[in-house]
Amino acid sequence: MSVKILAISGGSKNGTNDQMAKEALMGAQETGAEIEFIHMLDLNLVPCNGCISCVTGKDGIFAGGSGRCIRKDDLNWLEDKIYDSDGVIFVMPIFEKGVPGFFRAFQDRFAGPNHDVGMLTIAKDIHEKSGKVEGGPDPRAFKKRFATFIGIGGSDWACRMSADFGLFAMVQQWQVVDDLVFTWAKSLTMEDDRVATIREAGRNIAKAAMDPSNYKYLGDPGICANCHSRLMYLTDDAETVECSVCGIKGELVIEDGKIKFAYPPEQLEHAHNTLPGKIKHVEDIGKNEGAFAAAKQTEEYRRRADAYKAFIQPSKPEK
Ligand SMILES: Cc1cc2nc3c(=O)[nH]c(=O)nc-3n(C[C@H](O)[C@H](O)[C@H](O)COP(=O)(O)O)c2cc1C
């Protein structure tokens, strides 16, 4: 079966991230995949400005539309590249312990509401019920696509990297094959063992795409049995712990001298990486948006909004 594997690097031009993205692509190619390489910083990707046209606009989710972003830059080009691939290898430098800011900006637009499988499922449903033939969400958005994440750091400040990638992955329900974080990796290119692991990761994602029914997660098992995260948030009562990635709540217990995350099975019903969990989240958002839309129609809201608007104007540089 012919598959296409794309690698997206966010490092400096021809630096370690680019080199390791190519190393992984060599592995994918020798397994028989067609390959393509994208250097993320070649693209013009503006940040999400929170207009939520993708949700509430004419072509938005709640109108049964495509939810495509209306900002004019290279996002839709990149979306096409990703949608036309079977698997993507994301190779990103570690900045401030996690993904770099430009990847977060991309995440807001590519792993925000308009790419959430729950949102898109609702949009598809609305579109089908409308009886329209044209429009609706892009069918390619629903395809099970594979991802491998590689984080490369210049030190050992890396504890948010895998969680950042995990959160990105669960929105579109990517099937993650490998999740690799390399610390003290400035000279990675010279380290044969770690380079071989990256070549193997390239082979792994190509094999997964060629044989989807035998897909297996090959990354670190982590602490959360549901999503493999190791990043836990201690909630206000300091008794409950929330998995920072999939959002399920439980407690930390010690078993055989090891920390374990224990949670009641019903927590899985609203885990952010499951379709029922996503649908519930969209329904909650829908109710909240409805209440907000009603508040905005009132005189009192207009009075308050006008008062803030008139109070002070933002300073900005002369153009
Ligand atoms: C703004 C900035 C923040 C960084 N923060 C971290 C960090 O928190 N942890 C870490 O291990 N490396 C950090 N680094 C090092 C980069 O991860 C490293 O320079 C990069 O992976 C090198 O890849 P390249 O050769 O592809 O550019 C940081 C680098 C920059 C520029």
PDBQT file of the ligand as one rigid body, heavy atoms in Angstrom, charges set to zero:
ROOT
HETATM    1  C1  LIG A 401      13.955  30.701  22.919  1.00  0.00    +0.000 C 
HETATM    2  C2  LIG A 401      14.635  29.408  23.205  1.00  0.00    +0.000 A 
HETATM    3  C3  LIG A 401      14.258  28.667  24.295  1.00  0.00    +0.000 A 
HETATM    4  C4  LIG A 401      14.840  27.436  24.554  1.00  0.00    +0.000 A 
HETATM    5  N1  LIG A 401      14.393  26.722  25.628  1.00  0.00    +0.000 NA
HETATM    6  C5  LIG A 401      14.887  25.471  25.814  1.00  0.00    +0.000 A 
HETATM    7  C6  LIG A 401      14.372  24.661  26.873  1.00  0.00    +0.000 A 
HETATM    8  O1  LIG A 401      13.529  25.068  27.657  1.00  0.00    +0.000 OA
HETATM    9  N2  LIG A 401      14.838  23.402  26.991  1.00  0.00    +0.000 N 
HETATM   10  C7  LIG A 401      15.802  22.900  26.164  1.00  0.00    +0.000 A 
HETATM   11  O2  LIG A 401      16.183  21.748  26.336  1.00  0.00    +0.000 OA
HETATM   12  N3  LIG A 401      16.307  23.647  25.153  1.00  0.00    +0.000 NA
HETATM   13  C8  LIG A 401      15.874  24.913  24.956  1.00  0.00    +0.000 A 
HETATM   14  N4  LIG A 401      16.358  25.669  23.912  1.00  0.00    +0.000 N 
HETATM   15  C9  LIG A 401      17.356  25.072  22.983  1.00  0.00    +0.000 C 
HETATM   16  C10 LIG A 401      16.711  24.584  21.690  1.00  0.00    +0.000 C 
HETATM   17  O3  LIG A 401      15.824  23.515  21.935  1.00  0.00    +0.000 OA
HETATM   18  C11 LIG A 401      17.772  24.160  20.712  1.00  0.00    +0.000 C 
HETATM   19  O4  LIG A 401      18.543  25.299  20.452  1.00  0.00    +0.000 OA
HETATM   20  C12 LIG A 401      17.196  23.650  19.410  1.00  0.00    +0.000 C 
HETATM   21  O5  LIG A 401      16.561  22.410  19.566  1.00  0.00    +0.000 OA
HETATM   22  C13 LIG A 401      18.316  23.519  18.385  1.00  0.00    +0.000 C 
HETATM   23  O6  LIG A 401      17.763  23.020  17.202  1.00  0.00    +0.000 OA
HETATM   24  P1  LIG A 401      18.102  23.585  15.735  1.00  0.00    +0.000 P 
HETATM   25  O7  LIG A 401      19.583  23.317  15.525  1.00  0.00    +0.000 OA
HETATM   26  O8  LIG A 401      17.277  22.755  14.830  1.00  0.00    +0.000 OA
HETATM   27  O9  LIG A 401      17.745  25.020  15.668  1.00  0.00    +0.000 OA
HETATM   28  C14 LIG A 401      15.851  26.923  23.683  1.00  0.00    +0.000 A 
HETATM   29  C15 LIG A 401      16.237  27.693  22.581  1.00  0.00    +0.000 A 
HETATM   30  C16 LIG A 401      15.659  28.919  22.345  1.00  0.00    +0.000 A 
HETATM   31  C17 LIG A 401      16.076  29.698  21.118  1.00  0.00    +0.000 C 
ENDROOT
TORSDOF 0
